[in-house]
Amino acid sequence: MRGTVAGFWLGALFATVVFAATGGTAVDIRVVGTEAGRAQVEQDVDRGALAGLLAPSAPLGVLHIKKHSWGVAATYSETLAAPGARAAGAPDVRVLLTLPGSVTGTNAAGREGRALVWIGLPGPEPAWAEARAVNWAAVVALAAAAIISSWAVRGKA
């Protein structure tokens, strides 16, 4: 029985390593000007870091959202830059962002409830925030598996 329990935990450890290596996603949203003078929104999901170098554009603004899942926890980061929009004279806007979990770092001007608030478009420095959230369902499942494993090993001893 101990071999079975050890095999289960070895498999769980392997699954966690695979999640950590592959459990992330990134979304980039760019607003660019077209030749006709209109704004165009371009979106990329899980695009490689070098892809922007291969097809560069001069964006009015860029929103980058990244999530990395670690099985029992996830980290989030968000960056908003709008240097082209400010240079083009875009009106100031109020930016609100609500992230899951607890905010671990930000340069937001303030908060409204759980939402982070920036007044106006970001200047030379982008608006950014980072957060960490616990996957409580995974924590409970892991604890239940540990209790059942302990009970099964003691029952056979």
Helices and strands as residue ranges (DSSP letters): H 2-22, E 24-33, E 39-45, H 51-54, E 59-69, E 73-81, H 83-87, E 94-97, E 102-106, E 110-112, E 115-119, E 127-134, H 136-156
